[in-house]
């Protein structure tokens, strides 16, 4: 009874929170199809009402929120992500990024390179920002820096990313004089770049625990990221720097656990471990009731929380997506930069936004006493690279019933990126937010993730 009562209360708060973001849905405008009124909202699809108490407490502590504000923020962020996805599709090549701000993430900003798009953006309830550079052009410049890092020393320029809020490719430099030679080696126009002097020297967080601790070859300790399956095989995803293919693991209880099947580091920071029959994959984080219901990527500015065996739950916000960072071992690309703190022992552990898995702890700088910056390897590329299926609590936002045989290219278990198209039931749909598809998340059922075209 108490569990059902708490769930009902959470749903009521989420419903109230949905009123705060009604403007983000707005009325239909040019290039944007209306969402059917009977379709589930983004907050319902992402099951924000299922956010665990431990995560909400960490949000209150680290983000300075009240309990209602924390719940409202998760609702707003879910709705903002869906709206940003629709506008990205509508604006096409003009799209220059999106972000949320405010204590409850109540304001969604969407940037465009064409002032004529402002009316379309405002019609969806978002704030329009006209900028000079498209997201595609900044991403292309960052990709050139990524390629140059393999042949050019980047120890003095260890972090770079596209900052949509300032419409620039930012390079954080310990020694600012090192920025110009890096740009020249990469063939990147300095006009696209903003250099920031920084004392950060990120390092992999080897001696950390994310969800539950595990030990590699009887010595190094890391943390489980997210339990997964591959066919009938159970296991978990974690950071690549924690172990190499063939390394054996033991659990926090020092009982034999499994073997690394694949690992990449540097370049990326991903791995997966296949466990023995004595271990069962569950859709929870760190035993504190944190439930994982999917892997929809959070928006810049959204709240994100990390669970580690050394420091427990800590929260912050998503600073930049698709960042690159240079550790002593080499450069890692495609990671997400956050304001969450971490310490040794938290490596490999779970990053989660609401109930949506985000990634596994990679490395960072600072600590949880003075504060810091932490990078995580997004989980969707891990799932896609190794053919893994994220363990979740349920199949999507509701009982999908019997869909019959609608035909088409959409498939549960596939990782989809924003902008990809599929067919389902004779119609074509465009992906609005990156995620791994699961039963119950068929395109017609989840307008927060798919738009019919």
N, C-alpha and C positions, 0 to 999 in steps of 0.2 A: 503493500500500500504506500509507504513513504516514497518508494522509487517512482511509482506511477504519479503521485502527487507532484513530485519535483519536476518530472518530465512535462506535466501539464502546465505547471507554472512557467517553465522555460518557454513553452510554446506560446503562452499568453504574452510574455515579455517580447518574444520575437515578433508577434503580430503587432504589438504596439510599436516596436522599433520600425516595422515596415512602413508605418505612417511617416516616419522621418525621411524616408527615401522615396516617397511617392513621386517627388519631382524628378528623380533620376529615370523613371520610366517614361514620363512625359507623353506627349501625343506623337503620332507618326509624322515623319517629315520626309523630304525627298531622299530616296535611296534607302530608307529604313522601313522595313515591314512592321506593322503593329504586332504585338504579342497577343495571342488569343486570351480573352479575359478569364477563361477557365483553366489556363495553363498554370502550373506551379511557379511561384516566384523564385528568384535566385536563392534567397535565404532558406526557402523550403528545400530546394534542390541540394544545397550545401549543408543542410541540417544544422544551422547555426545554434538552434535550441539545444543541441546535444553537446555543446562545449562543456568540458568537465570542470568541476569546481576548482581543481588545482590550477588549471590554466587561467581561469577567471581571476583567481587570487593573485597570480603572478602578474596579470595585466593591470590589476588595481595597484599593486606595489610599484611596478616598473614604469607604468605609463601615467600614474597619478589619477586613476579613474575611480568613480564609484561603481558599485556592482551593476546598476542599470546602465550606466554609460558603457561599461565593458560589453554588455550584451547588445546594446544598440549599435555599438561600433562594429561588431561582427556582422550584424544585419546590413548595415550601410555598406560595408566593404564587399559583401556578397553581391548586393544590387549594383554597386558601382562597377564591379568587374564585368558584369553582364552588359551594362550600358556602354562601357568602354569598348567591349568587344564588338558590339553592334556598330558603334561609330567608327571603329577602325575599318570595318568592312565597308561602311558607307563612304568614308573619305578616301580610301584607296591610297595612292601614292602621296597624297597630301598629309597623311596622318603623321604626327610627330610625337606621339606618346600621351600617356594619361597618368594622373596621380590623384590621391585623395589627401585631404588635410582636415584639421580640426580635431578636437578631443574625441568626437564620436565619428570621425571620418565623414562628416556630413556634407562636405563640398568635394565634388568631382571636377577636376580640370582636365580638359582635352585640348591638345595643341594641334595646330594645322599650319601649313605653309600658305594657305589660300584664304584670305579674309572673307571670301564669299561663303566659306563653310560655317561661319560663325552662327548663322541663323539655324542651320541644321543641328549644331552642337547644343545651342541654347534650347531648342525645341525638345531635346531629350532631358532637359533639366540640369545640364552641365555648364560649367564656366568655360567659355571659349578663349583660347590664348593663341594669338597669331605669332609665329616664329619664322626664322629664316631657313632652318635646315630640317628636312624630313627625317623621321626615325630611320628610314632605309639608308639614307646617305650617311648618317652618323654610325649606324651599325656596320656599313661597308668600310668606313674608315677604321673602326675598331678591329674589324677582321684583318685589315692590313697590319695593324700593330701586333695582333696575335701571331701572324705569320712571321713577322720580323723578330719576335721574341726568341724564336728557335735559333737565330743566328746572330743576335745582338744582345749583349749583356744588359739585364734589366734590374740588377740588384739595387741600383739607386733610383729606379722608377718602378717600385714593386706592384703598384695597383693602378689599373685604368678601367674606365667604364663609361657608358653613355648615361649622362644625367639629363633625363627628360625635363626636369624642372628648370634647368638653366639652358637647355637646348645646346649642349656642348659635349664633346668627348673630353672627359676629365682625366688627367694624368697626375697621380699623387707621387711627388718626388721627394726623396730624402735630400737629394742634391739637385736643385732646379736646373743647373747647367746641363744635366744629363738628358733633359727632355728634348731639346732641339736635335741632337744627333739621333735619338730614337725615331723622331718623326721623319727625319731625312732618310734613315735606313728603311722606313716603312713606306715612304712616298705619300705621307699624309700632309694635307694642307694645314699649316699652323692656324689658319683662320677658324678651323673647326674645333680647335683644342683650347682648353683652359687648364693651366698648370697650377697645382696647389702644393705648397710646401708642406711636408708632413714628416713626422718622426716615426711613422709606422714602419715596422719591419715584420710583417706577418710570418708566422711559422705554423706548421701543422701541429694540431693539438693531439700528439700521440697518446699521452697518458690521461685520456679522458673517457668518460662513460656517458653515452647519450641516454638511452632508455635504460636497459639493464647492462651491466658490465659483462665483458667477455675477455678472455685472455688468448693471446696468439703465441703458439709454440711454447706455452708454459711461462711466458715472461711479460711481454708488452700488454697493456690493458687498453681497450677501446670500448665503445658503446654500440649496442645494436641500434640501427637506424629504424627500419620498418620491416616487420615480418612479411614474407612473400611466399608465393608458390610458383613452381614451374612444372606444370602437369600435376603429377601426384607427389612430386618432391617438395618438401617444405624447407624453408630457410629464412634468411634475412639479408637486407641490403645494408651496406655500411660504406665507410670511406676507403678509398684505394690505398692510402698511405698506411692503413692499419696492418695490412698483410698482403702477401703475394699468393698467386695460384699454387695450391698444394700445401700451404701452411695450415696447421690444425688449430682448432679452437677448443677452449673449455669455457663453460658458463661461469656465472658469478659464484656458483656453488662448487666450482672446480671439478665438475663432472664433465667427461668427454662430450663434446657438443657437435662438431662438424668440421668441414674443410672448405677453404676458399676455393671456389670454382673459377673465378676470374677476377682480375684486379687491374686497374689503370691508375698510374700516378708516376710523374706529373702528366701534363696534358689535360686530363680530367682527374677527378678524385673519387672514383667509384669502385665498388666491389660487391660481390655477393657470396654468401656462405650457404652451402647445403648442409642441413643438420641431420642427425641420426633419427631413428624412429622414436627415440625417447623424448624428443622435443617437438612441441606442437606450436605452429604459428597462430598467433592471436591478433585481433585488430585493436590492440591497446598499446599505449605508450607508458612505460615506467610503472605499471601497476597502480596508477593513481586515478584510474577511471577515464583517462583520455581516450576517446573513441575515434578511430579513423574511418571516415565514410567515403573518401575519395582523394583525388590528387589534383584538384583544380588550382592552377597557379594564381597566387595572390598579386594584387596590383601594387605598384610603387606607392609607398606611404602607408600601406596596410599593416596592421599589427601582426606580429609573428612571435611565436614562443618556442623555446628550446628546452628539452629535457636532457640533463646529463647526470651521470653518476657522481661526478665530483661536486657540482654546484646546484643540482636539482633544476627546478623550473626558473627560467628567466625570460623576459619578454622585451621587445623593442619594436622597431618598424623596418620594413623593407626599404632600403636606401636606393639601390640600383639593381636591375636585372642584368644578366649577361655581362658580368664583370670579369676581369682577368687579374690575377695576383701572382707575384713571383715569390716563391719560397726558396730556401737554400737549395732544395733539390731540383728546382725548375719552375716553369710557369704553368699555372692551371687556368684554363679558360672556361667560360660558360657558367661561372658560379654566381651566386646572389650575395650582394653585400648588405649587411644588416647592422643595426645599432645594438644588437643583443650581445651581452658579455658571455665569455666562456673561459674555461681554464683547463690545464692539462688533465686528461681523463675524460673530457666530454667529447672527444673526437668520435666521429661516426654516428653520433646520437641524432635524435629526431628533432627536426624543425617542423612546426605545425601551425597553421592559421585557422582558428576555429576548430573544425573537425577535418580539415583538408591537409593531407600530407604535403609538405613542401620540399624537404630535402634532408641531407645528412651533413652533420657538422664537419667542415674541412679544416679551417685554421683561422687565425686572427691575431689581434694584438690587444694589449691591455689585460684587465682581469675584472672580476665581479665585485671588487672593492672600490676601485677607482673608475670603473667603466671601461668599455672597449668596443672594438669592432670585430665581427665574426662573419666569415664567409661560409655558405653552405652549397654543396653540390646538389642541384635540383634532382628530385626523385624520378621525374618522368623520363629523362634520358637514361637513367639506370634501368628502369623497367623496359624501355624500348631496346636498349643495347643488348640485354641479356635474356629477353623474352620472358620476363617475370610478370606475375600478376600480384598487385597489391592486395594484402588481406584487409578486408573492410567488414564493418558490422552488419551491413545489409545490402540488398541489391537496389541501390538508387533511392529516389525519393518516395517510392511507393511500390505496391505490387504491380508489376507490369502485366500481369494476366497472361493470356496466351496470345502472343502477337501473330500466331500462325506462321506463314512463310512469306513475309513481305518482299523478300528479295532485295538486292542492292549490295553496295560495297561496305556499308557500315558493319563493324564487327566488335563485339565485346572483347575486352582485353587489349585492344589496339590503343596505342598512345597517339593522340591527335594534337596537332599544333594549330594555333590560331591562323585562320586563312585557308586551311585545307578543306576540300569539299568531298562529300560522300553522297551516295544515293541510298534511299530507304523508302520502300513502299511506292516506288515510281516517282518520287520527288528528289530534288537535289538540295542538299543542306551545306552551309558553310560553318566551320568551327569558329566560335567566338572566343573561347578561352582554352588554353592547353590543358589536357586532362587524359587520364586513361579511361576508356569507355568500359561500362559495366552494365549487366542486365538491369533494366529499369531506367537507364539513361539513353534509351533510343531517341534519336533526334526529335521526333514530334513531341516527346514527353518533357523535354528539358530546354525550353527557349532561352534559359540562361547560358546554355552551352552551344546551341545550334540555331542557326537562322535559315529559314527556307528561302531559296533563291529561284 
